[in-house]
Amino acid sequence: MKILVCISKSPDTTSKIGFTDNNTKFDVAGIQYIINPYDEWYALVKGIELKEANGGSVTTITVGTAADEPTIRKALAIGADEAVRIDAEATDAYFVAMQISEYAKDKAFDLILLGKETISYNGAQVGGMVAELLDTPYVSLASKLELNGTTASITREAKGGDELVEGNLPLVISAAKGMAEQRIPNMRGIMAARSKPLNVVAAVAVDALTSTVNFEMPAPKSGVKMIDPNNMDELVALLHNEEKVI
């Protein structure tokens, strides 16, 4: 079984966020990057579990520059067999999806896994675009995946509950919480990652369809008003007149 796992980087959640150039660019100074958790904890680990159960290989793919290679090496330390880096700055979702699909189109992958979204942009667009560009069925928000030969049984999040769907490989699947449990790379994995192949591939010419106009920080949190639990009239008045929620 050949599995491709799409890996992207995200700022560590403890990073202090700021912007430069009149709020048009993300300020990368001092930012510590991690593998996007949905890609790492769920998509990557599930791919490794499937390889361990069924044989085959796990390849990761990242659209990024040489600065992304430390996070790519972590994916190799966790258990991926090899990595591919498309040598380009990730601009928008369509650009990223085109790079992934162009690489994967003639590689006969049985399964393409990625996280449901990145924690930095929360766009949840790349998976569907990759599937469309490869003309491959797509299942989003998967929380459970079981294989029986070439048939996949997938549990996915749906409004009000869960939905069980089945499909034949190849498939593109975006992974959500519940798909797998986080793995911590051990020393053996870290040492092995140094010698695993990380192949750099030139990007194809693709024009991004979107561009960033500006970034804006969220409004600062306001103070908390404490209301006596017996004073319902005051609470209702505040919710109605100040917060405008009723």
Residue pairs with C-beta under 8 A, 6 or more apart in sequence:
1 50
1 51
1 54
1 55
1 56
1 57
1 110
1 111
2 56
2 57
2 59
2 107
2 108
2 109
2 110
2 111
3 47
3 50
3 51
3 56
3 57
3 58
3 59
3 109
3 110
3 111
3 112
3 113
4 59
4 60
4 61
4 104
4 107
4 109
4 111
4 112
4 113
5 39
5 43
5 44
5 47
5 58
5 59
5 60
5 61
5 75
5 80
5 112
5 113
5 114
6 39
6 43
6 60
6 61
6 62
6 100
6 112
6 113
6 114
6 115
6 126
6 127
6 130
7 35
7 36
7 39
7 40
7 44
7 60
7 61
7 62
7 71
7 72
7 75
7 83
8 35
8 36
8 39
8 62
8 63
8 64
8 90
8 96
8 115
8 118
9 33
9 34
9 35
9 36
9 62
9 64
9 68
9 71
10 33
10 34
10 35
10 36
10 37
10 118
10 119
10 120
11 17
11 31
11 32
11 33
11 34
11 120
12 31
12 32
12 33
12 34
13 119
14 32
15 30
15 31
15 32
16 30
17 26
17 27
17 217
18 27
18 29
19 25
19 26
19 27
19 214
19 215
19 217
20 26
20 27
22 214
23 214
23 215
23 216
24 212
24 213
24 214
24 215
25 212
25 215
26 215
33 68
33 70
33 71
34 40
34 71
35 44
35 71
35 74
35 75
36 115
36 118
36 119
36 120
37 115
37 119
38 114
38 115
38 116
38 117
38 118
38 119
38 175
38 176
39 114
39 115
39 118
40 74
40 75
40 78
40 115
40 182
41 180
41 181
41 182
42 115
42 116
42 175
42 176
42 177
42 178
42 179
42 180
43 113
43 114
43 115
43 174
43 175
43 179
44 58
44 60
44 75
44 78
44 79
44 80
44 113
45 78
45 79
45 179
45 180
45 181
45 182
45 183
46 113
46 145
46 175
46 179
46 180
47 58
47 80
47 111
47 113
48 58
48 78
48 79
48 80
48 183
49 180
50 56
50 111
50 145
50 147
51 57
51 58
51 79
51 81
53 147
54 147
56 110
57 81
57 82
58 79
58 80
58 81
59 80
59 81
59 82
59 83
59 84
59 109
60 72
60 75
60 76
60 80
60 82
60 83
60 84
61 83
61 84
61 85
61 86
61 100
61 103
61 104
62 68
62 71
62 72
62 83
62 84
62 85
62 86
63 85
63 86
63 88
63 90
63 95
63 96
63 99
63 100
63 203
64 85
64 86
64 88
64 89
64 90
65 87
65 88
65 89
66 85
68 85
69 85
69 198
72 83
72 85
72 198
73 83
73 193
73 194
73 198
74 185
74 193
75 83
76 82
76 83
76 189
76 192
76 193
76 196
76 198
77 185
77 189
77 190
77 192
77 193
78 183
78 185
78 189
79 183
79 189
80 196
81 196
82 196
82 197
82 198
82 199
83 196
83 197
83 198
83 199
84 103
84 198
84 199
84 200
84 201
85 198
85 199
85 200
85 201
86 99
86 100
86 103
86 201
86 202
86 203
87 200
87 201
87 202
87 203
88 95
88 99
88 203
90 96
91 208
91 211
92 208
92 209
92 210
92 211
93 123
93 125
93 126
93 129
93 210
94 125
94 129
94 206
94 208
94 209
94 210
95 206
95 207
95 208
95 209
96 126
97 125
97 126
97 129
97 130
97 133
98 129
98 133
98 204
98 206
99 203
99 204
99 206
100 112
100 126
100 130
101 129
101 130
101 133
101 134
102 204
103 201
104 112
104 130
104 134
105 134
109 170
110 150
110 169
110 170
111 152
111 169
111 170
111 171
111 173
112 130
112 131
112 134
112 136
112 170
112 171
112 172
112 173
113 173
113 174
113 175
114 126
114 127
114 130
114 172
114 173
114 174
114 175
115 174
115 175
116 124
116 127
116 140
116 141
116 174
116 175
116 176
117 123
117 124
117 174
124 140
124 174
127 138
127 140
127 172
127 173
127 174
128 138
128 140
128 174
130 136
130 138
130 172
131 137
131 138
131 172
132 138
134 172
136 170
136 171
136 172
137 167
137 170
137 171
137 172
138 171
138 172
138 173
138 174
139 154
139 156
139 165
139 167
139 171
139 172
139 173
139 174
140 156
140 173
140 174
141 156
141 157
141 174
141 176
142 154
142 155
142 156
142 173
142 174
142 175
142 176
142 179
143 155
143 156
143 157
143 162
143 175
143 176
143 177
143 178
143 179
144 154
144 155
144 178
144 179
145 152
145 153
145 154
145 155
145 173
145 175
145 179
146 152
146 153
146 154
147 153
147 169
150 168
150 169
151 166
151 167
151 168
151 169
152 166
152 167
152 168
152 169
152 171
152 173
153 164
153 165
153 166
154 164
154 165
154 166
154 167
154 173
155 162
155 163
155 164
155 178
156 162
156 163
156 165
156 176
157 163
157 176
185 193
225 238
227 234
227 235
227 238
228 234
236 246
239 245
239 246
240 246
